[in-house]
C-alpha cells in the first residue's frame, strides 16, 4: 500500500529527514513515534505532498507518487488528519464534512454517509454550528470524519491525542481500532505517547533527529526500549 525508500528532506541547511524508509500494508496500523521536533510531522507532510522531498521515493499502490501534488494524492486515496486539526473555523460542521467529499468528482451533492455519524454521533447534532465554536475534542472528531468522507485507502493521523480530553481520546482510540479491524485501509499513526500507539499499532518506527533509530513488529518492540527515545 505504501512504500517509502530513503527519503531525505532539508529545511535550509538543516537535514530534517535522513534516509527514512518504511512500508505499510492494507489492514495494518504503523505507529510513527518520537519526541517533538524529530521530524514526524515533516515526514507526514512529505508523504502528503505538502512539502517537497530532496531525495528518495514514495510509492502508493505500486505507483510512484514522489512528485505528485497533494490534491492528486487525495484523489488517489490518501487522507490526512493534520496536527492541530485545521478545520475551517467559519464553515459549519456540515460544510467542513462536505470539504472531505469534494476530492471525489460528483460527490459534492451527495448525502453525508451515516456511518460517519455512527462513529461520531455528536457531529450529527452540530451540523449547523460553526467549526470554530466546537471544543478541541469535537474539532478533532470533525477532522477525522472529514478525512473518512474522502473514502481513503490510506490515512495519516498526526498527533490525534494532542490537547484532547481523556474521554475523547478513548473515542478516537475506538474509531482507529475499528478502522484497522475493518481491514480495508492502511493507517499511519504519528504519536509521542507510547501507550496510545501500543494499543493500536501492528508495528512501530521510532524517529530521532530525522532518522529511524528503531523499528519492528508489535511483539518485537519492548516498551522501555521505545520510551527512552520519547522521554524529554
N, C-alpha and C positions, 0 to 999 in steps of 0.2 A: 504493500500500500504506500509506504513512504520509505525512501532510502536517501540518506544524506552522506556524502562522501567528501571528507577532508575540506570542510567548509572553513573559510577564513574571511575575516571582516576587520576593517580598521576604522577608528574614529580619530581623524587627524593622524598623529604619529603613534597613537595607542593601538596595539594589536588586541582587539577586543574578543575575537574568536580565533582559536588556534587549532586548526585541523580537526574540527569536530565531525565525527561520524556517528550515525545511528541508523537503526532500521525499526520499522513498526508494521505489524501485520493487522489485517482486518480482525476485529474482535478483541484486540489487545489494548491495554492501557499502559503506557510508558510514562513513568514519573521522571521529570527533569528537576533535580534538586540542586541546591546551592545557596550560599549566603546572598544577601543583597549586593548587587554590583558586580557579580561574577560573569554576567553575560547571558543569563537565562532569557530575559525579555528581548535582548538583541537577537538571540538565536530565533525566537519565535517570529520576530518582525522580518528577519531574513527569509524564513520559511514561507511567510505570507506574502513576501514581495514588497513589503513596506520599506525595507532597507535593501540596498544592493549588496551583493557579495563580491569580495575581491578575488576569491578563488574557490574551487570546489564545485560539486554538482548536487542538485536536488532532483530526485525522481519521484513522481507520484503516479501510481498505476502504470509503471514502466514507461512513463513519458517524462522527458527532460523538461522541467519547469523552471530551471535556474534563472532564466531571464524573463519569465512570464510576469505580466502585470498583476497587481492584487485582484482586480475585478475579474481577470481571466482565471485566476486560481479559485476564486469564489464560485464562478460558474462551473468549474471543473469538479467541484465538490469538496472544497476546503473551507471550513468556517473557523472564526477566530473570536474568542471571548477575551477582550484585552484587559490588561491590568487597569483598574480604575473605572471599569465598566464602559465608559464612553457612550452612554445612551444620549439621545437628543433631548436635552432638558426642556425645550419649548414645545416639543411634539407630545401628543398624547401617547398613552401606552399602546393603543391600537395602531397609531401611526408608526411608532417605533417597531412594532411587530411586523408591520407591512414592509418596512425597510428591509427586513430579513428576507421576505418573499420576493423582493424586487430583483434579486440576482437571477431568477428564473424567468425568461421571457413569457409573457402572457399570464403570469401568476398574480399580478397586482390587483386584479378584480375578484380573485377567488376568496372564498370564506377562509378565515383563520382556522387551522386544524384544531379540533377539540382535544386531541391527545396532548397538545402543549398545555392546555388549561388543566388537564388531568395531572400533569406533572407539577404545575404551579397554579393551584386554584385561586390564589389571591389576585392574580392578574385579571381574571375574568370579571371581578368586581371593581376593577380600577381602569377599565378600558378608556374612559373619558377623562381621566386625570392626567395632568402633565407629568412627564417623566421626572422633571426636576423636583416635583413635590413628593416623590416616593422616598422612603428610607433607603439607606445604603444597601441593606439586605434585599429589599424589594427591587432596587435597581439591578442588583446582581442577578436576581431571578429573571428580570426582564431581558438582560443582556444574553443570558443563556437561551431563553425562549426564542429571542430574535435570531440567534445563530442556528437553532434547530429548525426554524422555519425555512432555512435555505436547503434543507434535505442533504446535509453533508455526509460524505463518506469518511471524512477525517475532520476532527475538531481539536483546536488548541484552546486550552484553558490557562490563562496567565494569572497566577495567584488568586484563585477564586475565593479563598477564605480571608483575604486581606481586609481588615476593618469591618468584619461581619460578626454579628452577634451569634453566640453558640447555637441557638435554636435554628437559625437559618443555615449555619454550617452543616448541621445534621441533614437538613433538606437537600442541600447541594450534594452532600455525600451520597444520599439516597438516589438522587437523579443520575449522578455519574455512574453509580453502580448499576442502575437499571440500563443505562445506555451501553455499558460494557457487556452486561449479560445478554442484551439483545443480539449481539454478535454481528451486526451489520455495518459497524463503523469502527474506525481506529481512533484512539484518544491519546493525545499528548498533554499531560498534566504538569504544568510548571508550578512548583511549590517550594517553600522553605521549611515547612513543618512536616517532619518525617512521619509522625503518627497518622496524619490525614492521608498522606500519599501511600503509606504502607498498607492501609486498609483497602486501597483501591487498585493498586498497580500490579501488573504481572511482571514487570521488570523495571530497572532503575538505571539512570545515568546521573552522575554527580559531576557538576562543573566547579572548577576553581580557577580563577584568573583566566577565564576564557577557554580552558581546555578540559577534556574529560579526564578525571582522576580516579573514577571508579565506575564500574558498570557490571550488571549481572541480572539474572533472574531473581524473582522474589525470594526463593529459598536460599539463594547464594549471598544475599545482602544482609549481613548482621547489622542490627540497629546501632550498636556502639561505633562500628567502623564508619557508617554513614554519618552519624550525628557529629562526629568530630570535624567533619567538613562543613557542618551547618552552624556550629556554635560560634558566637561572636568573639 
